[in-house]
Amino acid sequence: MIKHGHIASLFPIMFKVEKKKEYLYCTCGYSKKQPTCDGSHKDSDFKPLPFSCDFTINEALCACKHTKVPPYCDGAHSKL
């Protein structure tokens, strides 16, 4: 069974990913700094997901935590 985090939002979050900078994507859904991790997963089975990009780009990151391609939105929120 796939364990999904808390639904932080039913809409993706546009996020500027800076070239070669590493980010930690929130998988638990409780971070107050969505879509990035603030440590709210402590004492849970969730772990942040590291991600980066080779160039600067604005990306739609998943906030419903049901995507099959984290941290990116795949439209799963439209089926919830």
VENBELRA-V205267 format. One record per residue. RES is the residue in one letter. SS is DSSP state (@ for helix, = for strand, . for the rest). PSI is psi as a letter, one per 40 degrees, with the letter a starting at -180 (999 if undefined). NEAR is the number of other C-alpha atoms within 8 Angstrom. Layout:
res:ss:psi:near
RES:SS:PSI:NEAR
RES:SS:PSI:NEAR
This chain:
res:ss:psi:near
M:.:h:2
I:.:h:3
K:.:h:4
H:.:i:8
G:.:i:12
H:.:h:9
I:.:h:9
A:.:d:10
S:.:i:7
L:.:e:10
F:.:i:8
P:.:i:11
I:=:h:10
M:=:h:8
F:=:h:9
K:=:h:8
V:=:h:12
E:.:i:10
K:.:h:10
K:.:e:8
K:.:h:8
E:.:h:8
Y:=:i:8
L:=:h:10
Y:=:h:12
C:.:h:15
T:.:e:12
C:.:d:14
G:.:e:13
Y:.:e:10
S:.:h:14
K:.:e:5
K:.:f:7
Q:.:h:11
P:.:e:12
T:=:i:10
C:.:h:13
D:.:e:8
G:.:e:6
S:.:e:8
H:.:e:12
K:.:h:6
D:.:f:4
S:.:i:5
D:.:e:5
F:.:i:9
K:.:i:8
P:.:i:11
L:=:h:9
P:=:i:8
F:=:i:9
S:.:i:11
C:.:i:11
D:.:e:6
F:.:i:8
T:.:h:9
I:=:i:8
N:=:h:8
E:=:i:9
A:=:h:10
L:=:i:13
C:.:h:16
A:.:e:15
C:.:e:16
K:.:f:14
H:.:e:9
T:.:i:14
K:.:e:6
V:.:f:7
P:.:i:9
P:.:e:10
Y:=:i:10
C:.:h:13
D:.:e:8
G:.:e:7
A:@:d:11
H:@:d:10
S:@:e:6
K:@:e:5
L:.:999:5
